[in-house]
Amino acid sequence: MPEQDQDCVIAGGGPAGMMAGLLLARAGLRVTVIEKHPDFLHDFRGDTIHPSTLQVIADLGWLEEFLALPHQKAPDLHAEIGGRQVTIADFRSLKTDCRYIAFMPQWNFLNFLAGKAAAMPGFTLRMGHSVTGLLRDGDKPGDKTCGLTWQSDSGTGEIRAPLVIGADGRHSVIRREAGFIVTDFGSPVDVVWLRLSRRAGDPAPAMSHAGPGQGLVLIDRGEYWQCGYVIRKGSYDDLQAAGLPAFRAALAALARLPAGRFDEITSWDQIHLLSIRMDRLTRWWAPGVLCIGDAAHAMSPVGGFGVNLAIQDAVATANILAAPCARGG
Ligand SMILES: Cc1cc2nc3c(=O)[nH]c(=O)nc-3n(C[C@H](O)[C@H](O)[C@H](O)COP(=O)(O)OP(=O)(O)OC[C@H]3O[C@@H](n4cnc5c(N)ncnc54)[C@H](O)[C@@H]3O)c2cc1C
């Protein structure tokens, strides 16, 4: 038996799903967002809030409150390439309210959106629930989607809605179950993330350092440096086999931090491999179902705009679909 009827049900409470849920609920729809994790506390997720996303928050009237959350502002980005300092982005001439990137932990951003959405009467967020499949009007693969199924520690269930949004990221269940065709662009690299302490007197290193065949991104997170070391796709096993001393030495050769800082890396448990994937659906929708964000186009971390494109997808979705959904379309 359907447990609940909604106007829209969204798989995934990342940037795309939370913003789409918030905007559709703000338009008066009954929306449920299903998120498989029990909280938003995932480390090393996209933390770059670009001017386009800040503008959305400004347009919603929440900018002052949002910027009261801890963040670092970057009006421009620099890289060190072959020993030369290069400005790779300068936001100061944009015609937007905020002419900078705000670096903010993604859990703060998502908690902020969740708090705003919770104030909308039609909004429901279910954490710790995993979407498992789609419901269809008939039993043929091409039949209209009319809801989804989920499971959690407390059991299983289904939610019916005329619109299902797949915002469940790069390994989307919705895109798979809808049978969408994926064009895979491949990626020559993966990224390993780690933290190093940031101390008084540290130089303000360029955001990224590119050496021959190697790159290191350093993001100033106030109390620590978030470091992203770029490696050849699939070479993490080789990195581990070479051992931690070799890894520490490779980082020290790239970053202009005191070499002793890398002694903080004492275990592979401190290091997180993020496998990079770049792809795009040839068509993002079928009757009753739409994919947005990484579920529609998995983004490279380069430029740090995947979160921001996901937000733009959510805005476009709400602008185009809120009124027809409200009319029962
Ligand atoms: C190494 C790396 C670094 C990156 N750095 C940046 C950066 O600095 N800045 C930036 O803008 N972008 C960055 N990106 C890209 C960015 O992370 C994504 O483009 C962005 O998060 C997409 O948002 P989304 O909401 O579409 O998907 P996601 O952020 O992936 O959110 C999907 C959500 O769905 C949930 N979910 C998944 N499956 C299910 C299921 N079955 N049921 C319920 N919930 C489910 C997940 O738990 C997750 O919360 C980076 C990507 C990588 C790989």
The ligand as a Tripos MOL2 file, in Angstrom:
@<TRIPOS>MOLECULE
LIG
   53    58     1     0     0
SMALL
NO_CHARGES

@<TRIPOS>ATOM
      1 C1         36.8690   14.6460   -5.6600 C.3       1 LIG1
      2 C2         35.7520   15.5870   -5.9480 C.ar      1 LIG1
      3 C3         35.8210   16.8830   -5.4700 C.ar      1 LIG1
      4 C4         34.8270   17.7980   -5.8030 C.ar      1 LIG1
      5 N1         34.9600   19.0740   -5.3920 N.ar      1 LIG1
      6 C5         34.0260   19.9710   -5.7260 C.ar      1 LIG1
      7 C6         34.0980   21.3060   -5.2710 C.ar      1 LIG1
      8 O1         35.0320   21.7020   -4.5500 O.2       1 LIG1
      9 N2         33.1120   22.1500   -5.6190 N.ar      1 LIG1
     10 C7         32.0340   21.7660   -6.3750 C.ar      1 LIG1
     11 O2         31.1600   22.5910   -6.6630 O.2       1 LIG1
     12 N3         31.9420   20.5110   -6.8160 N.ar      1 LIG1
     13 C8         32.8830   19.6020   -6.5020 C.ar      1 LIG1
     14 N4         32.7660   18.3230   -6.9340 N.ar      1 LIG1
     15 C9         31.5670   17.9310   -7.6800 C.3       1 LIG1
     16 C10        30.3780   17.9220   -6.7190 C.3       1 LIG1
     17 O3         30.6750   17.1360   -5.5700 O.3       1 LIG1
     18 C11        29.1130   17.4040   -7.3800 C.3       1 LIG1
     19 O4         28.9860   17.9090   -8.7040 O.3       1 LIG1
     20 C12        27.8860   17.8230   -6.5690 C.3       1 LIG1
     21 O5         27.9850   17.3240   -5.2370 O.3       1 LIG1
     22 C13        26.6030   17.3190   -7.1980 C.3       1 LIG1
     23 O6         25.5160   17.5560   -6.3280 O.3       1 LIG1
     24 P1         24.2740   16.5600   -6.3790 P.3       1 LIG1
     25 O7         23.2930   17.0490   -5.3680 O.co2     1 LIG1
     26 O8         23.8170   16.4000   -7.7740 O.co2     1 LIG1
     27 O9         24.8740   15.1450   -5.9590 O.3       1 LIG1
     28 P2         25.5680   14.6870   -4.6070 P.3       1 LIG1
     29 O10        26.2470   15.8110   -3.9470 O.co2     1 LIG1
     30 O11        26.3530   13.4840   -4.9530 O.co2     1 LIG1
     31 O12        24.3510   14.2850   -3.6820 O.3       1 LIG1
     32 C14        23.6280   13.0950   -3.9200 C.3       1 LIG1
     33 C15        22.9600   12.6930   -2.6230 C.3       1 LIG1
     34 O13        22.1500   11.5440   -2.8680 O.3       1 LIG1
     35 C16        22.3360   10.6180   -1.8270 C.3       1 LIG1
     36 N5         22.0200    9.2930   -2.3580 N.ar      1 LIG1
     37 C17        22.7350    8.5370   -3.2010 C.ar      1 LIG1
     38 N6         22.1020    7.3970   -3.4700 N.ar      1 LIG1
     39 C18        20.9400    7.4240   -2.7770 C.ar      1 LIG1
     40 C19        19.8560    6.5260   -2.6310 C.ar      1 LIG1
     41 N7         19.8110    5.3370   -3.2670 N.pl3     1 LIG1
     42 N8         18.8270    6.8630   -1.8160 N.ar      1 LIG1
     43 C20        18.8290    8.0540   -1.1530 C.ar      1 LIG1
     44 N9         19.8520    8.9430   -1.2590 N.ar      1 LIG1
     45 C21        20.8880    8.6340   -2.0600 C.ar      1 LIG1
     46 C22        23.7810   10.7920   -1.4060 C.3       1 LIG1
     47 O14        23.9760   10.3340   -0.0750 O.3       1 LIG1
     48 C23        23.9630   12.2930   -1.5460 C.3       1 LIG1
     49 O15        23.6580   12.9750   -0.3500 O.3       1 LIG1
     50 C24        33.7310   17.3920   -6.6150 C.ar      1 LIG1
     51 C25        33.6390   16.0780   -7.0570 C.ar      1 LIG1
     52 C26        34.6410   15.1860   -6.7370 C.ar      1 LIG1
     53 C27        34.5520   13.7820   -7.2620 C.3       1 LIG1
@<TRIPOS>BOND
     1     1     2 1
     2     2     3 ar
     3     2    52 ar
     4     3     4 ar
     5     4     5 ar
     6     4    50 ar
     7     5     6 ar
     8     6     7 ar
     9     6    13 1
    10     7     8 2
    11     7     9 ar
    12     9    10 ar
    13    10    11 2
    14    10    12 ar
    15    12    13 ar
    16    13    14 ar
    17    14    15 1
    18    14    50 ar
    19    15    16 1
    20    16    17 1
    21    16    18 1
    22    18    19 1
    23    18    20 1
    24    20    21 1
    25    20    22 1
    26    22    23 1
    27    23    24 1
    28    24    25 2
    29    24    26 1
    30    24    27 1
    31    27    28 1
    32    28    29 2
    33    28    30 1
    34    28    31 1
    35    31    32 1
    36    32    33 1
    37    33    34 1
    38    33    48 1
    39    34    35 1
    40    35    36 1
    41    35    46 1
    42    36    37 ar
    43    36    45 ar
    44    37    38 ar
    45    38    39 ar
    46    39    40 ar
    47    39    45 ar
    48    40    41 1
    49    40    42 ar
    50    42    43 ar
    51    43    44 ar
    52    44    45 ar
    53    46    47 1
    54    46    48 1
    55    48    49 1
    56    50    51 ar
    57    51    52 ar
    58    52    53 1
@<TRIPOS>SUBSTRUCTURE
     1 LIG1         1 GROUP 0 **** ****
